[in-house]
Amino acid sequence: MGIDTDSDTDVEGDKDKDGDGDGDGSTDTDADVDTDRSSGRTDDRQNVPITGDELLETFPRARSRESDDVSILELPGRDASAVPNAEVLRPELADPLDDDLYTHQAAALRALGRGENVCVATSTASGKTRIYALQIARHYLDARARGDGTDATAYVCYPTKALSRDQERELNDFYDTLGLDISVRVYDGDTERGDTRRHIREEADVIITNFAGVNTYLHDHDRWARFLSACELVVVDESHTYTGVHGMHVAWIVRRLKRVLEYYDADPQFVLTSATIGNPGAHSSSLVGEPVTVVDEDGSPTGPRELVLWNPPPQAREESDEEHASGSSGDETPADGGEDAITDRVPATVEAPKLLSHLAYHDAQTLLFTPSRKLAELSVKRASKHRRDRSRYYANPDRGSAIEPYHAGHSRRNRHGTEHRLKTGLLDGVASTNALELGINVGEMDATVQLGYPGQRQSFWQQLGRAGRGTKRALSVLVAGHRTLDQYVVNNPDYLLETDVEDAVVDTENDAVFARHLLCAADELALDESDGSAAGFADRDRLERAVEMWRRAGRLAGYLETGVSYTGPPRPQGSISLYATTGEEYAVELAEGVDERHDPEMEPLAEERVLRDFHEGAVRLHEGKQYEVCAVDHTTPRPSVTLRPTDVDYYTRTRTDVTVLDAVSEESRDIGSVRLHFGRGRVLVYHGTYDKVAVHGGQKKERMIPTENPPLSMETQLCWLEVPDRVETALVEKYREFSVPELDGGLAETAHLGYAGGLHAAEHATIGVAPLELMVDKRDLGGLATLSIDSHLATATENGETDARENANATPQNIAAAEATVREIASELEHEPASGWFIYDGIDGGLGFSRAIYENFEAVAARARDLIADCDCGHIDGCPACVMDDQCGNNNRPLHRDAAVDVLDQVLGNADVDDLEPYLPDDEFGGDRRPPLFYA
């Protein structure tokens, strides 16, 4: 746990100064305190339970903090821009509506009326649901007017079951208001089997489901013939959530759905609703495989908002130098939010629940967003503890104390109960995962608190939008963790207000994902030549290669000219995991003889996660309970992980080593004097050893325990940068005195070490800030800084083409063997290799993330450079807020901030190569070939 710096006894203002018994430590005129800071604020501050200034005035010890720890931004509201309903809608729909359409609703409905597909990318609570609800009503009225007995149906896909149930109620109520007999039903894994499902398929006008369901139901499409043949609209709600691996799968499921719909002579329009993202048109077109009209001029009103950027207060620094170097910490276990790094501040996981408790005490109904289910539960306990520990301040302990957790791990009945109590005001606060980020109706909240920056601006604004919906004023607090992104945001608040937001990335080039969906498509309907046409399932060459591969494997039979049929095991749809690129998943089982009540009920695990987190001997925390992995079966057709409950005073942390081999450049471009490449290569990941780390204090109880894991080999996408020799030579000389005595292998005094630390730090920073520009998950990216890029590339043949090494299939079985392979290649080079760093997609086949970074490298590098240069940690090897990374396979050694800034300045053209002239030696330092060092 983090050290709690608050105190009951010495906090100025803890006592009830104004004598009104509310214990708020403020006078009745606190809203007027500090008029300079509050100048320009609107008068309706008096209409909210607590303002940003009052929060700063009343929160224990907040006034004693550094002035730049907390900043308050005033965000103005926006008036509605509307269009008369009669200008867009027929009287049957226009007359029953109480309010006119917002301009974006009208624009979207007009585009749909022209037969176009539409993506609506506007703010939270801007009425996006109303658009497709009205389009469904249009189709219903058209079908009724035809009088031929045909239906008009709609397939509506939501990302979560909770959202599906909520929208079922909303849509049915809406059609009741319109006086239309439109039946809206949910059909998903919770729907009762048998007659209930059959009735929905045969009678419902609108079916709400999710893409995991669509993937399964396509196998039995003949049962859906009535519904599919009448389908005129497909809705993809919250489409911005479909990125990365999940987005790839959804894109292929949509293409399979379109094949089946075409079989039934249906040609529906698509409506996609999205949060504000940077590329709504391109992202939507990638998902549905068709042109899409974008509507993003938001006509809905918003109320004014105060945004408080809250950096937790400093705390005593008690960690050892070794822990500083490795980035480890005893402040929080990974289950407490993953802030697994040294910190000078109280963790956000401790501070944010206090703010939840404080705001609820001051009558502000508050929603706290947390990054995990465990933290949602833990935050409620910490909020209560904060209140008890400060009983002198919070004089009435029952005031604002109705706070509950909310996440998908709760039963549907419990979730609905929490939603109802929020909406009706029976709850003062809720600590939730991002399950409440999406459009579930929980009423009008007064405030939001975010436990850490959620990673992207679209998610940030979506969470903020849960408070103050409509024109109501609201308060939002971002509590920064000590991660790179959090500290960048609170120190650069203008970033949050920039109009350019991150691009969402969906890449359908992953062959492993494509191949599995091809099997499903062939099972649903035989493949033929039309599937290889311009408007077909895939391009002809790719389709033929995949068909040939599966034919040889005995899973497909026939040829495109005459029809390709599926011949493999029944229901290939069951092998699709929407969060993994391959079907290789490990079932999680309880050890024999353990009581069933201890069953963790975990979803199947992807192979890469098993190797990293669930090796034999690992101790994992799940839903507040400790489990030890007692067996892992990699060899059977149904691989599995076996757990048993435990209660120990440590958790485990796996050490990870990485190298890249046989990289091939497919594209390259110059950025000033630096060359940037994009291509493919083989990434080898070794989760070879692990440490046992004390829950309290963070000391390592045991180190370097072998996991006996095989290496994880990925053929994936990557980009890399080659630093010019002249720049390298100068920076080696400039930082030649840098050393890291603790380094193994006699490398502590290597002359290149300072420069190598700069490359390593720059690699960490570019990955760390990538989510600031792109909708990528940092956990799906990896990197490798190296003094010998060429040692990681495929060799060149005599005709100039590249070829993998002859023994490339002989995968080095441990990191020592991998290092030996790289040294061997380096010794055989006939030229001086370039130095630089790789960034790769951490998923077999790739995600499109490294390509997006390649295409936007200048923007990413600029963010990285500013992050490093502006950090005030004062450490040459940085801190978790700038260049340290808790996923680093080399314990964050070596790192050199100044060298990283110099390298990035050269990349960005901020400095000229001639600026390094003073550091260039008469002869290259040492005269020997550089060591082939590489750092992940």
N, C-alpha and C positions, 0 to 999 in steps of 0.2 A: 504494500500500500504506500501511497505517497505520504510524506510528512505533512500533517495538517497544521497550517500556520495560524489558523484562527484561534482565538481565546475568548473565554467568557469574561475574564476578570480584568483585562487591560484594554478592551476595545472601546475607544472613544465613541460615544453615541449609542452604546448598547442599551443604556437605560431609557426609560420612557420619559423623555424630556418634556413633552407637551402635556403630560398628565391626563391624556384621554384614554389611557388604559389599553391602547392598541399595540404598545410595545414596538412601534415602528422606528423609534429612535430619531424622529424628525419632528419639526414643528409643523403647525398647520399651514405654514406658508412655504414649505420646502419646494414647491413647484416653481417659486420665483428665485430660488437660490442660484447663484452663478449666472447672472443675466448675460454675460458675454458669451458663454458657451451656448446658451439657449436662444440667443438672438436669431430672429428669422423663423423660429418655430411657429406653427400655426396655433391659433387660440384653442382649437379643439383638443389640445392636450388635457384639458380639464375633464374631458369626456371619457378618458381611459383610466383604468385602475391605477396604473403606475407608468411613469415616463422613463426614458433612458436616464435623464438627469437624476430623477428620484431613485432609480435603481442604484446609481453610483453613490448617491448620498446615504442611502439606508442600508446597503449590503455591508455586513460586518467587515471592518478594516479596509473597505474599498477606497476610502478617501486618503488613506496613508500610502497608497501605491504610487509608483512612478507614473507621471502624467501620460506617457505614451503607451502604458499597458492597456488602457481602455480608450477607445475613440467612439464617438457617436456621430452617425451620419443621418441626415434628414432626407428622406426620399419623398418627393411630392406625389400627390395623387394624380389621377387622370379622369377627366369627365368622359361619360359615355358618348359614343357616336353611333347613332341609330338610323335605320331606314324603315319607313312605314311598311307594316306587314303586307298590305294590299299591293305594294309594288312588286313583290316577289312571290307571294303565295296566293293560291285560289281561295275564294271566300270560305270554303269549308274548313280550311286550316287557319286562315288569318283571323277570322272573327272570334273564335274562342280564346285566343291568346290575349293575356292582359298587357303584355309589354311588347314593344316593337323589337324587331331584330337588330342586333348589333351589326355594324357594317361588315365585319368579317363573316358573320353568319350569312348575311345576304349575298356576299361575293361568292362564298362556297356553294350556296344553293343555286345561284345562277350558273356557275360552272358545271355543277351536276346536271342542271337542266339542259345544258349543251351536250351532255353525254360524256363529259370528261371525268377522269379520275382526279381526286382532290386530296391534298395533304393540308390540314389546318394546323399551323404551328403558332399557337398563341399561348397566353399566360394561363396559370392555374385559375379555375373557376370562371373562365371566359365564355362558357356555354357551348363548348365543342360538342357535347352529347346532343344538344338540341338540333344540330345540323343533320346528323345522320338519322335522328329520330324523325325529323320532318321529311327527309328523303324517303324513308321507309313508308311514311304515311302517304306521300305522293304516289309511290308505286302501288300501295294498297288501293287507293282510290282509282287509279288507272285500271287495275285488274277488275275492280268492281264495275267500272264503266264498260269494260269490254263485254261483260255478260256472257262469256263463253265457259265459265266454270273454272278457268285457270287461276292459280294463285300467284302471288308475288311474295317471295320469301327473302330473308336476309340472314346472313351468317355473321355474327358479331364475336370477335375474338378479343378477350381481355387477358392481361398478363397474370392475374391472380384470381383464385376462387373467391376470395373475400370481395373483390371488386365486382365480380360477376353477380353475386347475390345482391349486392347493393344496387347495381344498375338494373337488375331485373325488376326490383320494386319501383325504381324511379321511372323506368320506361312504361311499365303497366299503369302507373298513376298518371303519367303524361297522356297516354292514349285514352284513358278514362276521361280526362279533361277535354280532349278533342271529340269525345263521343264516338270513337272508332273501336270496332271489335277486333283489335289486333292482339293476338296472343303471343306473349313473350315468355319464353321458358329457358331455364339453365339446363344444359346437358353436359355433365362432366363426370369425373370419377366418383363424386359423391351422390350422383343421381341414382335413385333406386332402380335396380335392374328389373327386367321383365316387362310387364305391361306398361309401367310408367315410361320407360324409355321408348317403347314402341309407339305409345300414344303421342309423345312429343315429336318423334320423327314424322308421324303421319298427320298431325294436326297443327303444330305450332307454325306461326307466321315468321317469328324471329327466334332463332336459337342462339343462345349465348354460350360460349365455350372458351377453351384456351388451345394453344397450338400443340401442346402435348396430347390433348384429346383429338384434335384434327388428325395428327400423325397416326393415331390408332384407328380412328373411325374410317379412314379412307380404305382400309382393307375390306370393309363390309359395305362398300358404297352402294351396292344393289339394294340394301335395306333403306337407304336414304334417297331412293330414286325420286319420290314425290317432291321432297324438299329441294334436292339439288337441281332438278330440271326446272324448277320455278325460281331459282336464285337470281335475283337482280342486283343485289348489293352485298359486298363483303367489306366488313369494317375491321380495321386493325387499330385498336385503341392503344394509347400510350406507346406509339410505334418507336419513339426515341429509345425505349428500353431494349430494343432488339439490336444489339451490337455484339462484336466479337464472336465467340463460338455460338452463343445462343442465337445471334442474328443470322449467322450462316445457316443454321438448321431451319430457322423460320423461313428464310428466303427459299430454301428447297422444298419445304412443306407447302408453301404458297404455290410453287410451280407444279407440284404434284396435284394439289387441289384444282388448279386451273386445267390440267389434263383431264381430270375426272369430270369437271363441270362442262368442258367442251364435249365430252362423250355424251352428255345428256342435253346437248344443244343449248346450254346456258352460257351467256356472255355477260357476267355482272360487271358493274362499276366497282371501283375500290374507293373507300374513304379511309384515310389514315389521320389520326389525331396525334399530335406531338407537342411536347414542350418546345420551347424556343431552342433550336439548335442551329449550327452554322450552315448546314447543307441539307435542309429538309427535302428539297427536290431530288438531289442525287441519292440520298439515303432511301427515300421512299421508292424511287425507281429501282434501286438495287433490291429492295425487299420484294416488290411485286412483279418486276420484270417488264414494266410498261411505263410510258410517259405519264407524269403526274403534274397537275397544276397546283402550285403552292399558293396558299392564302395565309399571309403572315402579318397583315396590317390589323392590329388588335383594336377593336372598337369597344371593348368592355371597359367599365369604370374600375378604377382601383382607388383605395383610400390611401391617405398619407401613412408613412411608416417611419419609425425610428429603428435604425440598424446599429446595434452595439457590437463592436468587435472587441472581444474580451480575452486578453492574454492572462492566464492564471498567474498568481503572484510567485515570486522566487521562493525556493525552499533550500534548506541546508544541503550542501553537496558533500556526500559522504562516500561516494563510490571511489574505488581504487583507480589508479592510473591504467591498470590493465583493462578494467571495465570500460573506462573512457575510450581506450583504443579500440576495443572490440564492439563498442556500441551496445553493450548489455546493461541491464538495469534490474534492480529489485523493486522498482516502484510499482510495476504491475505485471502480472503474469499475462501471457498472450490472451487468455480468456477475458482479461479486463480491457480489451480493446486493441491489443497489438502494439501498444506504445512500448515496444521492447527495445528501449534505447535510453542512454544516459540523458538526464534532463535537469535543468536548473530551476524548473518551475513545478508547481503542483500539477499533477496530470489532469488533463481535461476530464478523464473518467471520474475524478474526485470532485472537481470544481463544478462541472455542469449540473450534477444532481443537487448541489447546494443552491444553485440559481433556480432550478425548478421549484424547490421547496420554498425559497424566498418569494418568488413571484406568486405562487399559489397562496402564500400567507397574506400577500397584499391584494388578494381578490382578483388576480389575473388568471383566468383559466388558460393553462399553459400546456403545450405539447413539446416534449423533449424527444429529439431524434437521436438514436444511438446506432452504432454500426453493427451490433450483433444482438441476438436474443438474450445471451447471457448478460450483456450490459443493460438491456432493458429491465431485466429482473433486478440486477444489482443496483441500478440507479434508484429504484423505488426504495430499497432498503437504505441506501446512503442518504436519500432525501429525508427520510424519517429520522435517521441518526443525527443528521445536521440539526434538525429541529430540537431533538432531545438534548444534544450537547450544548445548545445555546438557549436553555430554558429562560434565562434572565432576559434575553433579547426577545424571544418569541413567547410572550407572556401567556398567550392563549394557545396551548398546544393543539387544540382541535380545529383551530381556524385554518381553512385551506388545506386540510390534511387528507382529503379523499383523493389519493393518487394511486394509480394502478399501472401495471405493465401491459403491453399489447404487442403480440407478434404472431407469426404464422404457426408457431408451435402450440398455441392454445387451441382448444376445440372451437368449432364453428359457433357453438352456443355461447361460449365465453367471449369470443370476439364480438359477436353481435350484441351481447350484454354490455360490453365496454363501449361500443359505438353508440348504443342507445343512451347510456348514462352520460356520455360526453355531450351528445346532441341536446339532451334535456337539462343539462347543467348540474346533474347530480355528482359529477366528478369535477374536482378542482384541477386535476392534471393527469397526464398520461406520459409514461416513458415508452417509446415505441421504436421498433426498427423502421426501415423505410416502407414497411407495409402500409403505413398511413400517408406516405408521400404521394401516392396515386389518388385517384379521384373519389375515394370513399367519402360519403357525406357524413361528417361529424359535427356539423354546425359551424358557428362562427367563434373561433378561438380568439382570445385576447393577445396571446403571445406564443412565440416559438423559441426554443433553445436548441441549438445544434451542438452535439458533442463531437467536435471536430468538423473540419471542412469536408463535405461529402464527396469531393473529388472532381466534380464538374459544376460549372456555373448553372447549367440547366437544372441539375438536381438541387443545387443551392436555392435557386429562386422558386423551384417547385415546392420545396419544403417551407420556405418563408410564406408562400402563398396560402398555406393552411390556416394562417391567422389573418384576421381583418378582412375576410372575404367581402366582396362588394365594395362599398365606399367607406366601410368602417375603418377607423384608425387602428393601428397595431404596433406592437413592439416585437422585435426579433433580436436574439442574442446569438452570436457565433462564439463559442468557447474554443479557442485554438489549442490543439495538441502540439506536441513538439516535433511533429513530422515536417518534412520539407514543404509540402503544399500549404499546410496550416499557417506556418510562419511567413511564407511568401504572401499569403492573402492578407493577414492582419498588418503586415508591414507595407503592403502595396494595395490599399483599399480601392484605389482607382481601377484596379483590375476587375473588381466585381461589377463596376459600373460601365465597363466597356461594352459597346454595342455588338462587337464581334464575339460570338460564343463558339464553343468547341464544335468541330465536325463530328458526326457519328460515323463509325466505320463498320461497313458490312462488306465482306469479301467472299465471293462465291468461287474463288480459285483453289480452295483447299480440296485436293483430289480425294483425300480419305473421306471427307464428309460427302462430297459428290457421289462417290462410288457406293456408299451405303444407301443414299436416297435413290440411286438408280435401281438398286435391287427392289426397293419398296415400290417404285414406279412400275417396274416390270411385273411385280406381283399384282398390282392394282389393275393394270391394263397392259397388254402386250406392247412392247416398243416397236416402232416402225420408222420408216424414213421421215415421216413428218416430224418426229421428235428431234431430228437433226437439222431441221430447216431454220431459217432466220428467226421465226417466231416460236420455235419448238423448245424442247426441254434443255438442250445444250447444243453447242456447235458440233458439226458432223464429225470432225476428227477426234474430238474429246470423247464423244459418245461411242465411236467405233473402238477406240482404245480400251475404254472401260468395259464395253460388252465383251471384247476379246479376252480381257483379263478374267472376267467372271465366267466366261464360257470354259476357259481352261481349268478354272477352279470347280467346275461342275455346278455352278449356281444359276447360270443362264443357258438357254438352248435356242438355236435358230439364228437368223440373220435379219438385219434391218429391212432388207428387200421383201422378206416374206413374213416377218414378225419374230420378235424375240420374247420368249416366255421365261418366267421364273421357275426354277426347278430345285431350289434349295429347301432348307427346313421351313416349316410353316411360320407364317407371320413374321417376316423380317422387320416389320415396323417395331417389334418388341426390342430389337437390338439398338434402336436409336436412343441415345442419351442426348438431350438438348443442351447439355453443358460439357460435352466431351467430343473430341474429333473422331474417336474410334469407339467401337462397342465394348472395349475392354474395361469392364467395371467389376469392382470387388464387392461382393455381398458382405454386410457387417452382421456377424453372428455373436451370440452370447455363449460363453464357455459352458461346457457340459457340467450339469449339476448346480448351476447358478439359478437362483429364483428368478422367474420370469418378470417379476416386478422391477428388476434392475435392467430390463431390456432397454437400450438407449433409443431404439426405433430410428436409427439413422438411415438416410438415403444411401444407395450404393456409392462407392468412392471411385473416382477416376484413378488410373494406374499411377500417374505422376504424384497424386496426393498421397497414395499409399506409400510410395517409396520415400517421400519426404517426411510425412507426419505420422504414419501408422506402421512403421517397421516394428519388428518384434522388440519388446522392451520399452516402447514409447508409452508415455503417460499423457493422456489427453483429457481435457475438461469438456464435458458436453452437458448442456442444460444444468449446470451447477454441480455435476457429479464427476468424480475422477474415475477414469477407466485405464487399465493397463492392457496393452496389446500383448497377448500371450502366444499368438500363432498367426502366421501369414502363409497362405497357400497360393503360390504363383503358378503352379504347374497344371492343375486340373482344368477341365473345360469351364468350370464355374469357380473362378478364383474367389478367395474369401479372406476376411480379416476377423479374427476371433478376439473378443474383449472380455475382461472380467472387471467388476468394480474393485476399486482400491481406495486407500486413504493414506497417502504419503505426503511428506513435507517438501516435495520437489515436483517440478515438471521437466520435460525433456525438450532439448533444442537440437535439431539436426544440423550438422555442418554440411555445407554444400560446396562442391568444386565443379567448375565448368571449363570446357574448352570447345573450340570450334575447329572443324576439319573440313577440307574439300569444298570451301566456299567458291562459288562461281558467280562472277559479275554478269548481270543481265542488262543493266543500265548504269550509266555513270554521268556525272555532271561536275563542273568546276564551280566552287564557291571561292572566288578570289584565287589564291594560290593553292587552295586545298581541293583535293579530289574526293568526291562522295560517290559511293557505289550502292546499288541495290541488287540483290540476287538471292540465291539459295545456297544452303550448306547443311552440314551435319553438326548438330550441337549435341555434345555428350555431357550429361549431368550426373554427377556422382554424389549420392547422399550416403557417404561411406562411413561416417562416424557420428556419434551424438554425445551430448553432455547432459548430465543431471544437474539442474539448477534449482537452488532453494527458492521456495515460494516467497519466503520472507527474507529480504536482504539481497537476493540475487546472486549469492556466491555459488560457484560451481562445486558441487559435491563430488562428482566424478567427471573425468574428461575423456574424450576420444575413445568412446566405447564403440567397437565395430558393429555395424548394422547387418553385415553380410548381404547387403542389397546388390543386385545387378545394376549396371549403369543404365540410365534412361537415354536412349538414342532417338533423336528427332531430326527428320529431314524437314527443314523449316525455312521461312523467309527471314532475311536479315539485311541490314544496311551497315555500311562501315565507311569510316573516314580515314584518309591517308594524309598525315602531316608532312609537309615538304622537308627535305633533308636539312636545308639551311635553318629552318625554324627549330627543328629538333636539336641540331648541333649547338645553337646558341643557348637554348633552354637547358640542355644538359650541363653546359658550362656554368650558366647562371645559378643553378641549384645543385651543383656538384657537392656542396658541403652537407647536404641533407642526409640524415641517416636515421634508421629505426633499429636500435640495438636489439629489440626483441625478435626481429625477423629470423626465420629459420634458413638453413641452407647456405649460410655464408654470404647472404645477399645484403646484409645490413649496411655495408659500406660501399656498395656498388655505385660508381659515379653516375649512372643513369637513374638512380633511385628517385631523386627529387622530381625529375621530368616524368618518370613512370608514375609517380604519385599524382602528378598533375593530370595525366591521361586518365588515371583511375578515378580521380575526383570529377573530372569533366564527364566521364561515362556515367557515374552515379547521378550527377546533376541533370544531364539531358534526359535520362530515363525518369528521374523524379519529377521534372516539370512537364513532361509530355502531356499529362492530363490537363494542364492549363490551356493547351491549344487544341487537343483532340479528345474525343470521347473514348479514351483507352483506359484499361485497367493496368496500373503499374505492375500488379502481380502477374500479369500475362506477358511481361517483357523481361528480358534478361540482357546482360551486357558482358563484354570482355575487353579490357584494355590490354594492349600488347605492344612490345617493342619490336615485334617481328610479324607484321600483318601477313607477309608472304608465306610464312610457315604454316598459316592456317588456310591457305588457298589451294585449290586444285592445281595440279601442275600443268604447264603449257606444253602442247605437242609441237612437232616441227612445223606444222602448217598454221600455227598460231592459235589453234583451238585449245580449250581447256579440257582436262581429263582428270578424273579422280585417281588417287594412287592405286597401284595394282593390288595392294593389300588392304584397301579401304574397308572391306567387309570384316576384317579382323579387328573388331572393336576393342580398344584397350580396356581392360577390365577394372582398372582403378586409376586414380588420378596420377599416381607415380608413373604408370605405364603411359598415360596420355602425355605427361610432361616429357618423357623420354622420346615419344614419337615426334613432338614438336621440336625438340633439340636436334633429333636426327635430320629432320627436314631442313632446319636452319643451317646445319653444317654442310648440307649439299647445295645450298643456294650459290649461284655464280655471281650474284650482285648483292649490294647492300640493301637489306629489306627496308620497307617503310614502316613507320610506327603509327598508331592510332587506336581506334576502338570500334568494336562491333556492338550493334543493338539487334537483338533477335526476338522473334515471336516465340514464346515459351510453350507453344502447342504444336504437335506434329502436323505438318502440312502448312502451317502458318495461319494467321488471322487477318492479314492486311494491315496490322498495326505498324510494323517496321516500314512498310511501303508508305504509309501516311506520314511517318516521321521523315523519311527520305524526301517526300514531296514538300514538306513544311519545315525542313531542317533549320533554315535561318531563323524562323520565329521561335522554335524550340531552343536553339542555341542562345538566342538573345535573352530569353527568360532564364536559362541556366546561368549565363554569365552574371546577370544582375543579382540572382539569388546568392551566388557565391560571394560576389564583391560586396554586397550590402549587408551580409550577415555580421552581427557584432559580437560573435562568440569569442573572438580573439585567439582561437586555436589555429595553428598552422595546418593541422589535420582536420579542422572543421568540427562540426557537431551534427546531430541528427536533423537540425533545421536547415543545413546547407548541403553537405556532401556525404555524411555518414548514412548508411543504409542497413536496416536490420536484416536484409536478405543477403548481405555481402558474404561471399564464400571465403574471403580472405581476412575476416575479422576487421574490416575497415583499415587495413594496412597494406601498402603505404598510401597515404592521401596527402596532397599538397595543394592548398587552396590557391596560393599565389601563382603557382605554375599552371593550374587549371585556367585561371583568368587570363594569363598570357596566351595560352593555346587558343581559348575561345575568342580573344581579341583578334588574333590572326585569322581565325575562321570568318569572323564577322566584318573584317576590314576596319575595325576600330583602331588598329595599330598597323603601321607599315613594317614590312620585313626589315627595312633599313634601320628601324628603331632598335633592332637586336644586334646591330653591328658591333657595339662595344663588347658584347659577350662572345663574339666569334673568335676562337683561338686561331693562332697562326696555322697550327695543324690540328686535325680532329683529335679531341682529347683521348689520350690513351693509345690511339692507333690500332686498337684491337676491335674485332667484331663485337658488337653489343651482345649482351646476354639475352636469350629469347624469353624474357620474363612475360608473364601474362597474369592479369588479376581480374577476377569476376566481380 
